[in-house]
Amino acid sequence: MVGEKPRGDAAELLAISEDLHAAGLQEMRPGRTIDDVAQALIRTVHGTRFEKQFFPGGFGHGVGLDLFEAPGGLFAGSPVELRPGMTVAYEPMVVVEGLGTGVVEDTVLITDTGYRLLTGSPHAPS
């Protein structure tokens, strides 16, 4: 939503997007796998009206010198372990035909103890 407060279905879509964003960040630290992040996302959307519109097959990718560098694509089932220095475009999203896409996207650096958001723009809760 740009320039107005979301209402109704749009507010619900943005709320689940905020929930997904927060849930995945809780898993973003060294020693966790990309699948650990995916499972947190799946648990978050499970049982909601948006469960079928969430696609754990792609919720981000590595960034750096090459667009899709390590850790590669972020998807359920990936055994790749997060390590300090990895940088990812983190973008878990729900796509609802006729309504739109709910996503909070950040660029995330994996640190020695967790993560740091590199994206400087704040986002407003729905």
C-alpha positions as CSV (number, residue, x, y, z in Angstrom):
1,M,0.0,0.0,0.0
2,V,1.3,3.4,-0.9
3,G,-0.2,6.6,0.4
4,E,-3.1,5.0,2.4
5,K,-3.7,2.7,5.3
6,P,-4.6,-0.8,4.2
7,R,-8.1,-2.1,5.0
8,G,-9.9,-5.4,4.8
9,D,-8.2,-8.1,2.8
10,A,-5.2,-5.9,2.0
11,A,-4.6,-5.3,5.7
12,E,-4.7,-9.1,6.4
13,L,-2.3,-9.8,3.5
14,L,0.1,-7.2,4.8
15,A,-0.2,-8.5,8.4
16,I,0.7,-12.1,7.4
17,S,3.6,-10.6,5.4
18,E,4.9,-8.9,8.6
19,D,4.5,-12.2,10.5
20,L,6.4,-14.1,7.9
21,H,9.2,-11.6,7.8
22,A,9.6,-11.7,11.6
23,A,9.4,-15.5,11.8
24,G,12.2,-16.1,9.2
25,L,14.5,-13.5,10.8
26,Q,14.3,-15.4,14.1
27,E,16.1,-18.3,12.3
28,M,18.7,-16.2,10.5
29,R,21.9,-17.0,12.3
30,P,25.0,-19.1,11.8
31,G,24.5,-22.8,12.0
32,R,20.9,-22.7,10.9
33,T,20.0,-24.0,7.5
34,I,17.9,-22.3,4.8
35,D,15.4,-25.1,5.4
36,D,15.2,-24.1,9.1
37,V,14.1,-20.6,7.9
38,A,11.6,-22.2,5.4
39,Q,10.1,-24.3,8.2
40,A,9.6,-21.3,10.4
41,L,7.8,-19.6,7.5
42,I,5.7,-22.6,6.8
43,R,4.7,-22.9,10.5
44,T,3.7,-19.2,10.5
45,V,1.4,-19.3,7.5
46,H,0.0,-22.8,8.3
47,G,-3.7,-22.6,9.1
48,T,-4.1,-19.1,7.8
49,R,-6.3,-18.2,4.9
50,F,-3.1,-17.5,3.0
51,E,-1.4,-20.9,3.4
52,K,-2.0,-22.0,-0.2
53,Q,-0.7,-18.7,-1.6
54,F,2.7,-18.9,0.1
55,F,5.4,-20.6,-1.9
56,P,8.3,-21.9,0.2
57,G,10.0,-22.8,-3.1
58,G,11.5,-19.3,-3.2
59,F,11.7,-16.7,-0.5
60,G,15.0,-15.0,-1.5
61,H,18.5,-15.4,-2.8
62,G,22.1,-14.6,-2.1
63,V,23.5,-11.3,-3.2
64,G,26.9,-9.9,-3.7
65,L,29.2,-9.9,-6.7
66,D,26.8,-12.2,-8.6
67,L,23.0,-11.9,-8.2
68,F,22.5,-15.5,-7.1
69,E,25.7,-16.2,-5.3
70,A,26.0,-18.2,-2.1
71,P,24.0,-19.3,-0.4
72,G,22.0,-19.5,-3.7
73,G,18.3,-19.6,-3.7
74,L,16.4,-19.6,-0.5
75,F,13.9,-22.5,-0.6
76,A,12.4,-25.2,1.5
77,G,14.5,-28.3,1.7
78,S,17.8,-26.5,1.2
79,P,20.5,-28.0,3.5
80,V,22.8,-25.0,3.0
81,E,24.0,-23.7,6.4
82,L,24.0,-20.0,7.0
83,R,27.5,-18.6,7.7
84,P,28.9,-15.2,8.8
85,G,29.4,-13.0,5.8
86,M,26.6,-14.4,3.7
87,T,24.2,-11.7,2.4
88,V,20.7,-12.5,1.2
89,A,17.7,-10.8,-0.3
90,Y,15.1,-12.0,2.1
91,E,11.6,-11.8,0.6
92,P,9.0,-14.2,1.9
93,M,5.8,-13.4,0.1
94,V,2.2,-14.3,-0.3
95,V,0.7,-13.8,-3.8
96,V,-3.1,-13.6,-4.0
97,E,-4.5,-13.3,-7.5
98,G,-6.8,-10.3,-7.7
99,L,-5.5,-8.8,-4.5
100,G,-1.8,-8.5,-4.8
101,T,1.5,-9.5,-3.2
102,G,2.2,-9.2,0.4
103,V,5.9,-9.0,1.1
104,V,8.4,-7.3,3.4
105,E,11.8,-7.4,1.8
106,D,15.2,-6.8,3.3
107,T,18.8,-7.3,2.5
108,V,20.2,-9.4,5.4
109,L,23.8,-10.0,6.4
110,I,24.5,-13.1,8.5
111,T,26.8,-12.0,11.3
112,D,28.8,-14.0,13.9
113,T,25.9,-14.0,16.3
114,G,22.8,-13.5,14.1
115,Y,21.9,-11.1,11.4
116,R,22.0,-7.4,10.5
117,L,19.5,-5.7,8.3
118,L,21.3,-3.8,5.6
119,T,18.1,-2.2,4.2
120,G,17.7,1.2,5.8
121,S,14.0,1.9,5.0
122,P,11.6,1.4,7.8
123,H,8.3,-0.4,7.1
124,A,5.1,0.5,8.8
125,P,3.1,-2.3,10.4
126,S,-0.3,-2.9,8.9
